[in-house]
Amino acid sequence: MTASAISAPTVLVIDDEMGILDTIRILLKSEGFIPYTALGGKKGLEQIAALKPDLIITDVRMPDVTGLDILASVRAHDPEAVVILMTAQASLQSAIGAVNNGAFYYIQKPFKNEELVTIVRRAAEHRSLRRENRTLKADLKRRERSGRPIGASKPWLDALHVAESVAGTDSTVLLQGESGTGKEVVARYIHDLSARATKPFLSINCGALPESLLESELFGHVKGSFTGASRDKEGLFFAAGEGTFLLDEIGETTPATQVKLLRVLQQREVIPVGATEAKPVTARVIAATNRDLEDEIKRGNFRSDLYYRLNVISIVLPPLRTRPDDISLLSDAFLKRAGEVRGEAPKVLAPDALEAMQRYSWPGNVRELENALERAAILVKGDTIPLSALPERVVEPKSEPLVSDAVQANPTLDTIERAYILWVLENEGGNKPRTAEVLGIDPSTLYRKLSRYGLPT
């Protein structure tokens, strides 16, 4: 494996002879490494702290700070550090002692250029493999700890795949989907898979608070900044620290709050209400909404610049009606949980009850399903939940009104939009790009609407 294959490792060379430093620097640079030099052990320790190099090559015998001092200091701060020692007075005993103390290799001066390059390449591969192994182990532990959100349907697995792919980054994520589709569950899953898993996960429902109180919760406030502010308050952006902060129902925020949120995302800092000094924000931001933000932008309800800041990675969660095969898996999990809470064996669904649940459209999605099963588990005394124990709306669902009937019954905008999209789609022979063009929307917006209304995507 060449140096370039392991992404140009940085190498710090420490010696008290400038000639040696220049020679090794030129040699390593020609072999594709990124070399730095330090004249003497004291300067070497300063450079290690500043550069955090991948590899360290140091002479053993130097005044004040020796190579063994450097080895001990580096190993104390980074047990996986790769240090190569050089000396003109090597012995078998000193070489064994150095390796036992954590040195990767012990090379005697004068050495051949090819010999040094071979050792440095091996050291770089060793460092790379140890880092990769540590990353894989950490990722495995996070996955074991997190537990994958329940579901086996393709739309759900596609959404989880994106969540898993982005979890290891610090990118902002926008979760979109109807109420009850599991946006907070997926946000927590992303957090649990990330390197921030041991840090806080905080969330706030932006639509549940009035503007003044929401801003205080988000950004914090200083004592006396408004009536009732009897002490300083730390905002959630700051309280999240290096963890994850979920802004749920962000589509409900006012234009004034959106301006302040935009500043946080751009500057990575917050100014508490009534304060003049900013505080840094290190938390990862995940936003969630049940609204179509592109539509909200067109209506003047949402800032386009904030949308583009949030929409770095977009994950659209499918409604439950588009994943009926998952109802059985979700039901088993909810009934098991209900049994554990009540100290009972989990109840099971009668076949006709499960069939009815798979036919039902679940406008409240997974949350509605969980509530229905919790109610049934409480009311039913036996081990099996019959069809009659389910809510009436599930047992005898009302049929979807025809467009002509809907017009007479004062339909909602969603009903009219769904019918119109379906009509255009049928007129265009199922051609979705052409349908989006006729509707005057982006193809991505069309796919979100199809998913939202349970139409084929």
C-alpha positions in Angstrom: 0.0 0.0 0.0 1.4 3.4 -1.0 1.3 6.5 1.1 -1.2 8.1 -1.2 -3.6 5.2 -0.6 -3.8 6.1 3.0 -4.5 9.8 2.4 -1.1 11.5 2.8 -0.3 11.0 6.5 1.3 13.8 8.4 4.7 13.1 9.9 6.5 15.1 12.6 10.3 14.6 12.7 12.1 15.7 15.8 15.9 16.0 16.1 18.5 18.4 17.4 20.5 18.4 14.1 19.1 20.5 11.3 20.8 18.5 8.7 19.0 15.3 9.7 15.6 17.2 9.8 16.1 18.6 6.2 17.2 15.2 4.9 14.2 13.3 6.3 11.8 16.1 5.4 12.9 16.0 1.7 12.8 12.2 1.6 9.3 11.9 3.1 7.9 14.7 0.9 9.1 12.9 -2.2 7.4 9.7 -1.0 4.0 11.4 -0.7 3.9 12.1 3.0 3.2 15.5 4.6 6.3 16.2 6.8 6.9 18.7 9.5 10.1 19.3 11.5 10.9 20.4 15.1 14.4 21.3 16.2 14.8 19.8 19.7 12.5 17.9 22.0 10.9 21.0 23.6 9.9 22.4 20.2 8.8 18.9 19.3 6.3 18.7 22.2 4.9 22.1 21.2 4.5 20.9 17.6 2.8 17.7 18.6 0.2 19.6 20.6 -0.4 22.0 17.7 -0.3 19.6 14.7 -1.5 16.3 16.2 0.5 14.4 13.5 -0.3 10.9 12.4 3.3 9.7 12.9 6.2 10.9 15.0 9.9 10.2 14.3 12.1 11.4 17.1 15.8 11.1 18.0 16.4 9.6 21.4 19.4 11.6 22.6 18.5 15.3 22.8 19.2 17.9 25.5 16.5 18.8 27.9 13.6 16.7 26.4 14.7 13.3 25.1 13.0 11.0 22.7 11.8 8.7 25.5 10.3 11.8 27.2 8.4 12.5 24.0 7.3 8.9 23.7 5.9 8.9 27.3 4.1 12.2 26.8 2.6 11.2 23.5 1.4 7.8 24.8 -0.1 9.4 27.9 -2.4 11.6 25.7 -2.9 9.1 22.8 -2.4 5.4 23.5 -2.7 4.7 19.8 0.0 7.2 18.8 2.7 5.8 16.4 6.2 6.8 17.4 9.4 5.8 15.7 12.7 6.3 17.7 16.1 7.0 16.1 19.5 6.8 17.8 23.1 6.5 16.8 23.8 4.4 19.9 21.3 1.5 19.7 21.5 -1.7 21.6 19.2 -4.7 21.7 18.3 -3.9 25.3 17.4 -0.3 24.5 15.4 -1.3 21.5 13.4 -3.9 23.4 12.8 -1.3 26.2 11.6 1.3 23.7 9.1 -1.1 22.1 7.9 -2.3 25.4 7.2 1.4 26.3 5.0 1.8 23.2 7.4 2.7 20.4 6.4 1.3 17.0 10.0 0.9 15.8 13.5 1.6 16.8 15.9 2.5 14.0 19.7 3.0 14.2 21.5 5.9 12.6 22.9 6.0 10.0 20.1 4.3 8.1 19.3 3.7 4.4 16.6 5.9 2.9 14.7 2.9 1.7 14.8 1.4 5.1 13.3 4.5 6.7 10.6 4.9 4.0 9.5 1.2 4.5 9.2 1.7 8.2 7.2 4.9 7.9 4.8 3.3 5.4 4.3 0.3 7.7 3.7 2.7 10.6 1.1 4.7 8.5 -0.7 1.5 7.5 -0.7 0.5 11.2 -2.2 3.8 12.3 -4.8 3.7 9.5 -5.9 0.2 10.4 -6.2 1.0 14.1 -8.3 4.0 13.4 -10.6 2.1 11.0 -10.9 -0.7 13.6 -11.8 1.8 16.3 -14.4 3.5 14.1 -16.0 0.2 13.2 -16.2 -1.0 16.8 -17.7 2.3 17.9 -20.2 2.2 15.1 -21.2 -1.4 16.0 -21.7 -0.4 19.7 -23.8 2.5 18.7 -26.0 0.3 16.4 -26.4 -2.3 19.1 -27.4 0.4 21.6 -29.8 2.3 19.4 -32.1 -0.5 18.1 -33.4 0.0 14.5 -36.9 1.6 14.2 -39.5 -1.1 13.4 -40.5 -1.7 9.8 -39.5 -3.9 6.8 -41.4 -2.2 3.9 -39.3 -0.6 1.2 -40.4 3.0 1.7 -39.5 2.7 5.4 -36.2 1.0 4.8 -35.2 3.5 2.2 -35.8 6.3 4.7 -33.7 4.5 7.4 -30.9 3.9 4.9 -30.6 7.6 4.4 -30.7 8.2 8.1 -27.9 5.6 8.7 -25.8 7.1 5.9 -26.0 10.6 7.3 -25.7 9.7 11.0 -21.9 9.8 11.1 -21.8 13.3 9.7 -22.6 16.7 11.3 -24.9 17.7 8.4 -28.3 19.3 9.2 -31.2 16.9 8.5 -34.8 17.9 7.6 -37.3 15.2 8.5 -40.6 15.5 6.6 -43.8 13.5 6.9 -47.3 13.6 8.3 -47.9 13.8 12.0 -47.3 10.4 13.7 -45.0 9.0 11.1 -42.1 8.7 13.5 -40.0 11.8 12.9 -38.8 12.0 16.5 -38.0 8.3 16.5 -35.8 8.7 13.4 -34.2 11.8 14.9 -33.2 9.8 18.0 -32.0 7.0 15.8 -29.7 9.3 13.9 -28.4 10.7 17.3 -27.8 7.2 18.7 -25.8 6.2 15.6 -23.7 9.3 15.7 -20.5 10.1 17.5 -22.7 12.4 19.7 -24.6 9.5 21.1 -23.3 10.0 24.7 -24.2 13.7 24.6 -27.7 15.2 25.2 -30.6 14.7 22.8 -33.0 17.7 23.3 -36.1 18.5 21.4 -38.8 21.2 21.3 -42.2 21.4 19.6 -42.0 24.8 17.9 -45.8 24.9 17.4 -46.6 24.3 21.1 -45.4 27.7 22.5 -46.1 31.3 21.8 -43.4 33.3 20.0 -41.9 35.1 23.0 -41.8 31.9 25.1 -40.4 29.9 22.2 -37.5 32.3 21.7 -36.7 32.2 25.4 -36.6 28.4 25.3 -34.5 28.3 22.2 -32.0 31.0 22.8 -32.2 31.6 26.6 -32.6 35.0 28.3 -30.8 37.2 30.8 -32.3 38.4 34.1 -34.6 41.4 33.7 -34.9 41.1 29.9 -38.7 40.9 30.2 -41.4 40.7 32.8 -41.0 37.5 34.8 -37.3 37.0 33.9 -36.1 36.8 37.4 -32.9 34.9 36.6 -30.7 34.0 33.6 -31.9 31.1 31.6 -29.9 28.8 29.4 -31.4 28.2 26.0 -31.8 24.7 24.5 -29.4 25.4 21.6 -26.7 26.0 24.2 -27.9 23.3 26.7 -27.7 20.7 23.9 -23.9 21.1 24.1 -22.2 18.8 21.6 -25.3 16.6 21.3 -28.3 16.8 19.0 -31.2 19.4 19.0 -34.5 18.5 17.3 -36.6 21.4 16.2 -39.9 19.7 15.8 -42.8 21.3 13.8 -40.4 24.0 12.5 -43.0 24.9 9.9 -45.1 26.5 12.7 -42.5 29.2 13.6 -43.2 32.9 12.9 -41.1 34.9 10.4 -39.4 36.7 13.3 -38.3 33.4 14.9 -37.2 32.1 11.5 -34.8 35.1 11.1 -33.2 34.2 14.4 -33.0 30.5 13.6 -31.3 31.4 10.3 -28.7 33.3 12.1 -28.0 30.4 14.5 -27.4 28.1 11.5 -25.3 30.5 9.6 -23.1 31.9 12.5 -23.3 28.8 14.8 -24.0 31.1 17.7 -27.0 32.4 19.7 -27.7 35.7 21.5 -30.0 35.2 24.5 -33.0 37.5 24.8 -31.9 40.7 26.3 -28.1 39.9 25.9 -25.5 41.5 23.7 -22.9 38.8 23.7 -23.2 35.6 21.6 -22.7 32.1 22.8 -21.3 29.4 20.5 -23.5 26.6 19.3 -21.9 23.2 18.9 -25.0 21.0 18.7 -26.1 19.2 15.6 -29.5 20.4 14.4 -32.3 18.2 13.1 -35.5 19.8 12.0 -38.9 18.1 11.5 -42.2 19.3 9.9 -45.5 17.9 8.8 -45.9 20.8 6.3 -44.7 21.0 2.7 -42.2 23.8 3.3 -41.8 24.5 -0.4 -45.6 25.3 -0.5 -45.2 27.4 2.6 -42.5 29.4 0.9 -44.8 30.1 -2.1 -47.5 31.2 0.3 -45.0 33.5 2.1 -45.2 31.6 5.4 -41.6 30.3 5.4 -38.2 31.8 4.5 -36.5 30.2 1.5 -33.0 30.9 2.9 -33.9 29.1 6.2 -35.3 26.2 4.2 -32.1 25.8 2.2 -30.1 25.9 5.4 -32.2 23.2 6.9 -32.6 21.0 3.8 -29.0 19.8 3.6 -30.2 16.2 3.9 -33.9 15.6 3.4 -35.6 12.4 4.7 -39.3 11.9 3.8 -41.0 9.4 6.2 -43.8 7.4 4.5 -47.3 7.4 6.0 -48.5 4.2 7.5 -51.1 3.6 4.8 -48.3 3.1 2.3 -46.7 0.4 4.4 -49.5 -1.9 5.5 -47.1 -4.9 5.8 -45.4 -3.1 8.7 -48.7 -3.0 10.7 -48.2 -6.5 11.9 -44.6 -5.8 13.1 -45.6 -2.6 14.8 -48.6 -4.2 16.5 -46.5 -7.0 17.9 -44.0 -4.4 19.3 -46.7 -2.2 20.8 -48.6 -5.1 22.4 -45.3 -6.4 23.8 -44.6 -3.1 25.3 -48.1 -2.8 26.7 -47.7 -6.2 28.3 -44.4 -5.3 29.9 -45.9 -2.1 31.4 -48.8 -4.0 33.0 -46.7 -7.0 34.0 -48.6 -9.4 31.6 -47.9 -11.6 28.7 -48.4 -9.7 25.5 -51.8 -10.0 23.8 -52.2 -11.1 20.2 -54.4 -9.8 17.4 -57.2 -11.9 16.0 -56.7 -12.5 12.2 -59.8 -10.5 11.2 -58.6 -7.6 13.5 -55.2 -7.6 11.8 -56.9 -7.6 8.4 -59.1 -4.7 9.3 -56.1 -2.7 10.6 -54.2 -3.4 7.3 -57.2 -2.0 5.3 -57.6 1.1 7.4 -55.9 4.3 6.2 -54.5 5.4 9.6 -54.6 9.2 9.1 -52.9 9.5 12.5 -50.2 7.1 11.3 -48.1 5.1 13.8 -49.2 7.2 16.8 -52.8 6.4 16.1 -52.0 2.7 15.7 -50.2 2.7 19.1 -53.0 4.5 20.8 -55.6 2.1 19.4 -53.6 -1.0 20.5 -53.0 0.4 24.0 -56.7 1.0 24.4 -57.5 -2.5 23.2 -54.9 -4.1 25.5 -56.4 -2.4 28.5 -60.0 -3.2 27.7 -59.6 -6.8 26.6 -59.4 -9.3 29.5 -58.3 -12.3 27.4 -55.1 -13.1 25.5 -56.5 -12.3 22.1 -57.7 -8.9 20.8 -60.9 -9.4 18.7 -62.1 -7.2 15.9 -64.8 -5.7 18.2 -62.1 -4.3 20.5 -60.7 -1.9 17.8 -62.1 1.6 17.4 -65.2 1.8 15.2 -63.4 3.9 12.6 -61.0 1.0 12.1 -63.7 -1.7 12.0 -66.0 0.2 9.6 -63.8 2.8 7.8 -65.7 5.3 5.7 -65.0 5.1 2.0 -63.0 7.9 0.3 -65.5 10.3 -1.3 -65.6 10.8 -5.0 -64.4 14.2 -6.3 -68.0 15.2 -7.2 -69.2 14.2 -3.8 -66.3 16.0 -2.1 -67.2 19.2 -3.8 -70.7 19.0 -2.6 -69.5 18.3 1.0 -67.1 21.3 1.3 -63.9 19.3 1.0 -60.6 20.3 2.6 -57.8 21.7 0.5 -55.9 18.5 0.9 -58.8 16.5 -0.5 -59.0 18.7 -3.5 -55.3 18.7 -4.1 -55.1 14.9 -3.8 -57.9 14.5 -6.4 -56.4 17.1 -8.7 -52.9 15.5 -8.6 -54.4 12.1 -9.3 -56.4 13.5 -12.2 -53.4 15.1 -13.8 -51.3 12.0 -13.2 -53.9 9.8 -15.0 -54.2 12.3 -17.9 -50.4 12.2 -18.3 -50.4 8.5 -18.4 -48.5 8.2 -15.1 -45.6 10.3 -16.4 -44.5 11.9 -13.1 -42.0 14.5 -14.5 -44.7 15.7 -17.0 -47.2 15.7 -14.2 -45.0 17.9 -12.1 -44.5 20.2 -15.0 -48.3 20.6 -15.5 -48.8 21.2 -11.8 -46.0 23.8 -11.8 -44.0 22.1 -9.0 -40.6 20.4 -8.7 -40.6 16.6 -9.2 -39.3 16.2 -5.6 -42.3 18.1 -4.4 -44.6 15.9 -6.4 -43.1 12.8 -4.9 -43.5 14.1 -1.4 -47.2 14.9 -2.1 -47.8 11.4 -3.6 -46.3 9.9 -0.5 -48.3 12.2 1.7 -51.6 11.3 0.1 -50.9 7.6 -0.2 -50.7 7.6 -4.0 -48.2 5.4 -5.9 -44.7 6.8 -6.0 
